[in-house]
Amino acid sequence: MRLKSAIWVAAYVRRCNGESVFAVVRRRGAEEAGAIFIKLALLDGTAWLFGPAPQSVYGEDHPTDRAFAAVSRAPQPEADVEARIAREIGFDPDVWVVEIEDRAGRHFLDLAKPF
Protein backbone atom coordinates (compact mmCIF):
# COMPACT_ATOMS: atom_id res chain seq x y z
CA MET A 1 0.00 0.00 0.00
CA ARG A 2 1.28 3.46 -0.91
CA LEU A 3 1.78 6.10 1.76
CA LYS A 4 -0.92 8.80 1.74
CA SER A 5 0.08 11.99 -0.05
CA ALA A 6 -0.51 14.12 3.06
CA ILE A 7 1.86 11.99 5.15
CA TRP A 8 4.52 11.88 2.42
CA VAL A 9 4.41 15.66 1.95
CA ALA A 10 4.65 16.32 5.71
CA ALA A 11 7.66 14.03 6.00
CA TYR A 12 9.29 15.54 2.92
CA VAL A 13 8.92 19.13 4.15
CA ARG A 14 10.32 18.09 7.52
CA ARG A 15 13.31 16.40 5.83
CA CYS A 16 14.08 19.48 3.76
CA ASN A 17 13.79 21.84 6.73
CA GLY A 18 15.96 19.49 8.80
CA GLU A 19 18.67 19.84 6.13
CA SER A 20 18.37 23.66 6.27
CA VAL A 21 16.53 23.82 2.95
CA PHE A 22 13.43 26.00 3.14
CA ALA A 23 10.32 24.05 2.09
CA VAL A 24 6.65 24.89 2.40
CA VAL A 25 3.36 23.38 1.26
CA ARG A 26 1.90 25.89 -1.19
CA ARG A 27 -1.17 23.89 -2.07
CA ARG A 28 -2.88 21.01 -0.33
CA GLY A 29 -4.31 18.37 -2.61
CA ALA A 30 -6.24 15.17 -2.06
CA GLU A 31 -5.30 13.74 1.33
CA GLU A 32 -5.12 10.13 0.16
CA ALA A 33 -3.64 10.08 -3.32
CA GLY A 34 -3.19 13.54 -4.84
CA ALA A 35 -0.32 13.94 -7.29
CA ILE A 36 2.64 15.85 -5.84
CA PHE A 37 4.63 18.53 -7.66
CA ILE A 38 7.82 20.03 -6.25
CA LYS A 39 9.00 23.49 -7.35
CA LEU A 40 12.67 24.07 -6.62
CA ALA A 41 13.41 27.81 -6.80
CA LEU A 42 17.12 28.45 -7.33
CA LEU A 43 16.76 32.07 -6.16
CA ASP A 44 18.15 33.45 -9.41
CA GLY A 45 14.85 33.80 -11.26
CA THR A 46 14.83 30.19 -12.43
CA ALA A 47 13.34 27.02 -11.03
CA TRP A 48 13.00 23.29 -11.58
CA LEU A 49 9.66 21.54 -11.49
CA PHE A 50 9.47 17.89 -10.50
CA GLY A 51 6.36 15.79 -10.93
CA PRO A 52 5.32 12.17 -10.58
CA ALA A 53 7.44 9.85 -12.70
CA PRO A 54 5.69 7.77 -15.35
CA GLN A 55 4.35 4.43 -14.14
CA SER A 56 6.80 2.64 -16.42
CA VAL A 57 9.75 3.52 -14.13
CA TYR A 58 8.36 1.70 -11.10
CA GLY A 59 9.88 -1.72 -10.56
CA GLU A 60 7.99 -4.80 -9.50
CA ASP A 61 10.08 -5.00 -6.33
CA HIS A 62 8.99 -1.49 -5.13
CA PRO A 63 5.68 -0.67 -6.86
CA THR A 64 4.50 1.63 -4.04
CA ASP A 65 7.57 3.93 -3.90
CA ARG A 66 7.24 7.51 -5.07
CA ALA A 67 9.60 8.54 -7.83
CA PHE A 68 9.81 11.95 -9.43
CA ALA A 69 10.97 13.26 -12.78
CA ALA A 70 12.05 16.71 -13.87
CA VAL A 71 9.44 18.32 -16.10
CA SER A 72 12.16 19.98 -18.23
CA ARG A 73 15.77 19.31 -19.16
CA ALA A 74 17.07 22.47 -17.48
CA PRO A 75 15.87 25.10 -15.02
CA GLN A 76 13.16 27.34 -16.48
CA PRO A 77 12.15 30.95 -15.75
CA GLU A 78 9.97 30.96 -12.64
CA ALA A 79 7.05 32.44 -14.60
CA ASP A 80 7.09 29.40 -16.92
CA VAL A 81 7.16 27.02 -13.95
CA GLU A 82 4.23 28.87 -12.36
CA ALA A 83 2.28 28.63 -15.62
CA ARG A 84 2.90 24.88 -15.74
CA ILE A 85 1.74 24.51 -12.13
CA ALA A 86 -1.44 26.44 -12.98
CA ARG A 87 -2.09 24.09 -15.93
CA GLU A 88 -1.58 21.03 -13.71
CA ILE A 89 -4.06 22.43 -11.16
CA GLY A 90 -6.53 23.14 -13.95
CA PHE A 91 -6.17 19.56 -15.17
CA ASP A 92 -6.30 17.97 -11.70
CA PRO A 93 -7.51 20.10 -8.75
CA ASP A 94 -6.29 17.42 -6.29
CA VAL A 95 -2.57 18.09 -6.82
CA TRP A 96 -0.19 19.08 -4.05
CA VAL A 97 2.46 21.77 -4.61
CA VAL A 98 5.54 21.97 -2.42
CA GLU A 99 7.99 24.83 -2.93
CA ILE A 100 11.66 24.64 -2.01
CA GLU A 101 14.19 27.47 -2.09
CA ASP A 102 17.83 26.45 -2.38
CA ARG A 103 20.62 28.07 -4.39
CA ALA A 104 22.52 24.77 -4.49
CA GLY A 105 19.55 22.92 -6.00
CA ARG A 106 19.17 20.34 -3.23
CA HIS A 107 15.82 18.54 -3.32
CA PHE A 108 16.23 15.07 -1.70
CA LEU A 109 13.87 13.40 -4.18
CA ASP A 110 14.12 9.92 -5.63
CA LEU A 111 14.40 10.74 -9.31
CA ALA A 112 13.56 8.51 -12.24
CA LYS A 113 16.17 8.17 -14.98
CA PRO A 114 16.76 11.52 -16.73
CA PHE A 115 15.64 12.19 -20.29
N, CA and C of each residue as an Amber inpcrd file, in Angstrom:
protein
   345
   0.8420000  -1.1780000   0.0000000   0.0000000   0.0000000   0.0000000
   0.8910000   1.2460000   0.0000000   0.5230000   2.2230000  -0.7990000
   1.2800000   3.4620000  -0.9150000   0.9380000   4.4010000   0.2280000
   1.9470000   5.1090000   0.7000000   1.7800000   6.1000000   1.7580000
   0.8690000   7.2270000   1.2550000  -0.0250000   7.6990000   2.1070000
  -0.9240000   8.7990000   1.7370000  -0.1050000  10.0310000   1.3680000
  -0.6160000  10.7800000   0.4090000   0.0790000  11.9860000  -0.0530000
   0.3310000  12.9620000   1.0860000  -0.6520000  13.1640000   1.9600000
  -0.5110000  14.1230000   3.0580000   0.6390000  13.7350000   3.9860000
   0.7820000  12.4630000   4.2610000   1.8590000  11.9950000   5.1460000
   3.2040000  12.1340000   4.4480000   3.2620000  11.7660000   3.1560000
   4.5220000  11.8760000   2.4170000   4.9810000  13.3270000   2.3550000
   4.0610000  14.2400000   2.0580000   4.4110000  15.6650000   1.9540000
   4.9040000  16.1910000   3.2960000   4.2210000  15.8570000   4.3840000
   4.6470000  16.3250000   5.7120000   6.0560000  15.8340000   6.0380000
   6.3270000  14.5770000   5.7330000   7.6610000  14.0280000   6.0020000
   8.7070000  14.6780000   5.1010000   8.3610000  14.9230000   3.8540000
   9.2950000  15.5380000   2.9160000   9.6630000  16.9610000   3.3390000
   8.6640000  17.7520000   3.7020000   8.9220000  19.1250000   4.1500000
   9.7970000  19.1030000   5.4030000   9.5120000  18.2020000   6.2960000
  10.3220000  18.0870000   7.5220000  11.7660000  17.7170000   7.1890000
  11.9580000  16.8020000   6.2410000  13.3120000  16.4010000   5.8290000
  14.0690000  17.5860000   5.2550000  13.4240000  18.3230000   4.3610000
  14.0810000  19.4850000   3.7560000  14.4610000  20.5010000   4.8250000
  13.5090000  20.8510000   5.6910000  13.7890000  21.8400000   6.7260000
  14.8720000  21.3540000   7.6790000  14.9120000  20.0580000   7.9470000
  15.9570000  19.4890000   8.8020000  17.3420000  19.5880000   8.1870000
  17.4010000  19.6880000   6.8540000  18.6740000  19.8360000   6.1340000
  18.9680000  21.3030000   5.8250000  18.2330000  22.2050000   6.4640000
  18.3730000  23.6560000   6.2680000  18.0170000  24.1070000   4.8580000
  17.0680000  23.4230000   4.2470000  16.5310000  23.8150000   2.9520000
  15.0840000  24.2360000   3.1990000  14.7710000  25.4860000   2.8870000
  13.4300000  26.0000000   3.1360000  12.4280000  25.2850000   2.2390000
  11.3870000  24.7260000   2.8400000  10.3230000  24.0510000   2.0900000
   8.9920000  24.3710000   2.7390000   7.9740000  24.5580000   1.9100000
   6.6490000  24.8850000   2.4040000   5.6010000  24.2610000   1.4770000
   4.4770000  23.8800000   2.0550000   3.3600000  23.3850000   1.2600000
   2.6090000  24.5990000   0.7300000   2.6100000  24.7610000  -0.5740000
   1.9040000  25.8890000  -1.1890000   0.4560000  25.5590000  -1.4770000
   0.1960000  24.2910000  -1.7250000  -1.1690000  23.8880000  -2.0660000
  -1.4100000  22.4750000  -1.5760000  -2.4850000  22.3370000  -0.8160000
  -2.8780000  21.0090000  -0.3350000  -3.7700000  20.3650000  -1.3710000
  -3.4990000  19.1100000  -1.6500000  -4.3100000  18.3690000  -2.6050000
  -5.1260000  17.3100000  -1.8960000  -5.4670000  16.2790000  -2.6260000
  -6.2370000  15.1750000  -2.0570000  -5.4040000  14.4720000  -0.9980000
  -5.9720000  14.3180000   0.1640000  -5.2960000  13.7400000   1.3260000
  -4.7270000  12.3520000   1.0410000  -5.4830000  11.5370000   0.3580000
  -5.1160000  10.1340000   0.1580000  -4.1290000   9.9210000  -0.9830000
  -4.4400000  10.4550000  -2.1530000  -3.6400000  10.0810000  -3.3190000
  -3.4580000  11.2010000  -4.3380000  -3.4140000  12.4470000  -3.9040000
  -3.1930000  13.5430000  -4.8370000  -1.7880000  13.5030000  -5.4030000
  -1.6430000  13.8580000  -6.6730000  -0.3220000  13.9440000  -7.2870000
   0.4700000  15.0610000  -6.6080000   1.7830000  14.8860000  -6.5310000
   2.6390000  15.8490000  -5.8390000   3.6090000  16.4620000  -6.8340000
   3.6730000  17.7960000  -6.8460000   4.6340000  18.5270000  -7.6620000
   5.5350000  19.3230000  -6.7340000   6.8190000  19.3260000  -7.0500000
   7.8170000  20.0320000  -6.2510000   8.4370000  21.1220000  -7.1160000
   8.3260000  22.3730000  -6.6710000   8.9970000  23.4890000  -7.3490000
  10.2580000  23.7940000  -6.5600000  11.3910000  23.7580000  -7.2440000
  12.6750000  24.0720000  -6.6240000  13.1610000  25.4050000  -7.1710000
  12.9680000  26.4810000  -6.3990000  13.4120000  27.8120000  -6.7970000
  14.8960000  27.9460000  -6.4910000  15.6700000  28.3160000  -7.4950000
  17.1180000  28.4530000  -7.3280000  17.5300000  29.8530000  -6.8790000
  16.5530000  30.7150000  -6.6710000  16.7600000  32.0730000  -6.1550000
  17.5650000  32.9640000  -7.1010000  17.5230000  32.6230000  -8.3890000
  18.1520000  33.4520000  -9.4080000  17.1690000  33.7750000 -10.5330000
  15.8760000  33.5690000 -10.2530000  14.8500000  33.8010000 -11.2560000
  14.4640000  32.5550000 -12.0330000  15.1520000  31.4450000 -11.7610000
  14.8310000  30.1920000 -12.4330000  14.4170000  29.1390000 -11.4040000
  13.8020000  28.0810000 -11.9170000  13.3420000  27.0180000 -11.0310000
  13.2240000  25.7070000 -11.8000000  13.2990000  24.6300000 -11.0690000
  13.0040000  23.2940000 -11.5830000  11.5960000  22.9390000 -11.1400000
  10.9260000  22.1090000 -11.9090000   9.6550000  21.5360000 -11.4920000
   9.7780000  20.0270000 -11.6090000   9.4590000  19.3410000 -10.5270000
   9.4720000  17.8860000 -10.5040000   8.0440000  17.4010000 -10.3120000
   7.6840000  16.3750000 -11.0510000   6.3560000  15.7910000 -10.9340000
   6.4550000  14.2860000 -10.8300000   5.3140000  13.6250000 -10.6800000
   5.3240000  12.1710000 -10.5770000   5.9630000  11.5360000 -11.8150000
   6.8110000  10.5620000 -11.5890000   7.4390000   9.8480000 -12.6960000
   6.4070000   8.9630000 -13.3870000   6.6160000   8.6730000 -14.6540000
   5.6930000   7.7730000 -15.3530000   5.6520000   6.3960000 -14.6820000
   4.5180000   5.7480000 -14.7630000   4.3490000   4.4330000 -14.1370000
   5.3660000   3.4180000 -14.6380000   5.8720000   3.6040000 -15.8390000
   6.8040000   2.6400000 -16.4180000   8.1330000   2.5620000 -15.6770000
   8.4660000   3.5540000 -14.8350000   9.7480000   3.5230000 -14.1270000
   9.6850000   2.7490000 -12.8100000   8.4990000   2.4030000 -12.3720000
   8.3640000   1.6960000 -11.1030000   8.6610000   0.2220000 -11.3080000
   9.5400000  -0.3140000 -10.4630000   9.8810000  -1.7230000 -10.5640000
   8.8840000  -2.5960000  -9.8280000   8.8880000  -3.8600000 -10.1660000
   7.9920000  -4.8040000  -9.5010000   8.3650000  -5.0100000  -8.0440000
   9.6390000  -4.7910000  -7.7010000  10.0780000  -4.9990000  -6.3260000
   9.6860000  -3.8510000  -5.3950000   9.4030000  -2.6540000  -5.9350000
   8.9930000  -1.4950000  -5.1310000   7.8650000  -0.7310000  -5.8330000
   6.7300000  -1.3540000  -6.0870000   5.6770000  -0.6670000  -6.8590000
   4.9960000   0.4750000  -6.1100000   5.1930000   0.5810000  -4.7980000
   4.5040000   1.6270000  -4.0420000   5.4010000   2.8230000  -3.7270000
   6.6720000   2.7900000  -4.1380000   7.5660000   3.9260000  -3.9040000
   7.0980000   5.1260000  -4.7180000   7.5060000   6.3010000  -4.2800000
   7.2380000   7.5110000  -5.0680000   8.5370000   7.9060000  -5.7630000
   8.4530000   8.0730000  -7.0540000   9.5970000   8.5410000  -7.8340000
   9.1520000   9.8000000  -8.5630000  10.0950000  10.6820000  -8.7800000
   9.8060000  11.9520000  -9.4310000  10.6740000  12.1100000 -10.6670000
  10.2200000  12.9490000 -11.5710000  10.9670000  13.2600000 -12.7840000
  10.9180000  14.7630000 -13.0060000  12.0230000  15.2940000 -13.5160000
  12.0490000  16.7120000 -13.8660000  11.1220000  16.9310000 -15.0520000
  10.3790000  18.0150000 -15.0320000   9.4420000  18.3180000 -16.0990000
  10.1730000  18.8710000 -17.3220000  11.3740000  19.4340000 -17.1250000
  12.1600000  19.9830000 -18.2290000  13.6120000  19.5170000 -18.1000000
  14.3660000  19.7450000 -19.1510000  15.7740000  19.3090000 -19.1620000
  16.7040000  20.2590000 -18.4150000  16.2450000  21.4640000 -18.1540000
  17.0710000  22.4730000 -17.4840000  16.1480000  23.3730000 -16.6790000
  16.7100000  24.1480000 -15.7480000  15.8670000  25.1010000 -15.0210000
  15.1860000  26.0570000 -15.9990000  13.9700000  26.4530000 -15.6460000
  13.1620000  27.3420000 -16.4770000  12.9220000  28.6530000 -15.7350000
  12.5520000  29.7210000 -16.4470000  12.1510000  30.9470000 -15.7490000
  10.9920000  30.6340000 -14.7960000  11.0040000  31.2580000 -13.6380000
   9.9680000  30.9580000 -12.6390000   8.5590000  31.1870000 -13.1820000
   8.3750000  32.1760000 -14.0420000   7.0480000  32.4360000 -14.6040000
   6.5580000  31.2320000 -15.4140000   7.4640000  30.5840000 -16.1420000
   7.0890000  29.4040000 -16.9220000   6.7200000  28.2390000 -16.0040000
   7.4610000  28.0860000 -14.9150000   7.1600000  27.0160000 -13.9460000
   5.8020000  27.2760000 -13.3070000   5.5240000  28.5210000 -12.9570000
   4.2330000  28.8670000 -12.3560000   3.0880000  28.6040000 -13.3400000
   3.3120000  28.8980000 -14.6130000   2.2810000  28.6340000 -15.6240000
   2.0220000  27.1330000 -15.7360000   3.0720000  26.3350000 -15.6780000
   2.8990000  24.8750000 -15.7410000   2.1400000  24.3660000 -14.5200000
   2.4540000  24.9020000 -13.3460000   1.7380000  24.5050000 -12.1300000
   0.2540000  24.8470000 -12.2680000  -0.0410000  26.0370000 -12.7890000
  -1.4420000  26.4370000 -12.9820000  -2.1610000  25.4840000 -13.9370000
  -1.4770000  25.0530000 -15.0000000  -2.0860000  24.0910000 -15.9300000
  -2.3470000  22.7580000 -15.2420000  -1.3960000  22.3030000 -14.4170000
  -1.5790000  21.0340000 -13.7070000  -2.7760000  21.1120000 -12.7620000
  -2.9190000  22.2470000 -12.0690000  -4.0560000  22.4260000 -11.1560000
  -5.3610000  22.4640000 -11.9440000  -5.3470000  23.1060000 -13.1030000
  -6.5340000  23.1390000 -13.9520000  -6.9210000  21.7460000 -14.4380000
  -5.9270000  20.9210000 -14.7090000  -6.1680000  19.5580000 -15.1740000
  -6.6160000  18.6540000 -14.0330000  -5.9950000  18.8190000 -12.8520000
  -6.3030000  17.9690000 -11.6950000  -6.2940000  18.8310000 -10.4340000
  -7.4530000  19.2290000  -9.9260000  -7.5070000  20.1000000  -8.7490000
  -7.0540000  19.4290000  -7.4540000  -6.7320000  18.1400000  -7.4980000
  -6.2940000  17.4220000  -6.2950000  -4.7850000  17.4020000  -6.1030000
  -4.0240000  18.1350000  -6.9220000  -2.5710000  18.0920000  -6.8230000
  -2.0580000  18.8590000  -5.6030000  -0.9360000  18.4000000  -5.1080000
  -0.1880000  19.0750000  -4.0520000   0.9330000  19.8580000  -4.7170000
   1.2970000  21.0120000  -4.1370000   2.4580000  21.7680000  -4.6090000
   3.3100000  22.1020000  -3.3950000   4.5620000  21.6560000  -3.4570000
   5.5390000  21.9740000  -2.4180000   6.5840000  22.8640000  -3.0680000
   6.9570000  23.9440000  -2.3930000   7.9950000  24.8250000  -2.9310000
   9.2130000  24.7780000  -2.0350000  10.3630000  24.6610000  -2.6890000
  11.6580000  24.6400000  -2.0110000  12.4670000  25.8200000  -2.5410000
  13.2580000  26.4200000  -1.6660000  14.1940000  27.4710000  -2.0940000
  15.5900000  27.0380000  -1.6800000  16.4580000  26.8480000  -2.6780000
  17.8350000  26.4450000  -2.3780000  18.7280000  26.7880000  -3.5640000
  19.6910000  27.6610000  -3.3320000  20.6170000  28.0750000  -4.3920000
  21.4190000  26.9030000  -4.9380000  21.7190000  25.9260000  -4.0830000
  22.5250000  24.7700000  -4.4930000  21.6960000  23.7170000  -5.2360000
  20.3870000  23.8600000  -5.2590000  19.5470000  22.9220000  -5.9960000
  19.2800000  21.6060000  -5.2880000  19.4430000  21.5800000  -3.9680000
  19.1660000  20.3410000  -3.2300000  17.6650000  20.1050000  -3.1510000
  17.2520000  18.8460000  -3.3530000  15.8180000  18.5370000  -3.3160000
  15.4890000  17.2330000  -2.6000000  16.4190000  16.3130000  -2.4490000
  16.2340000  15.0670000  -1.6980000  15.1410000  14.1600000  -2.2660000
  14.8840000  14.2320000  -3.5430000  13.8680000  13.3980000  -4.1830000
  14.4970000  12.1630000  -4.8040000  13.7230000  11.0870000  -4.8610000
  14.1240000   9.9160000  -5.6280000  13.7040000  10.1770000  -7.0600000
  14.6970000  10.3800000  -7.9410000  14.3980000  10.7400000  -9.3140000
  14.4390000   9.5310000 -10.2330000  13.5360000   9.5280000 -11.1850000
  13.5630000   8.5120000 -12.2410000  14.7410000   8.8410000 -13.1620000
  15.0620000   7.9310000 -14.0320000  16.1660000   8.1710000 -14.9810000
  15.9030000   9.4500000 -15.7550000  16.9530000  10.2620000 -15.9750000
  16.7580000  11.5150000 -16.7270000  16.4360000  11.2300000 -18.1770000
  16.0120000  12.2750000 -18.8770000  15.6350000  12.1900000 -20.2860000
  16.6120000  11.3000000 -20.9730000
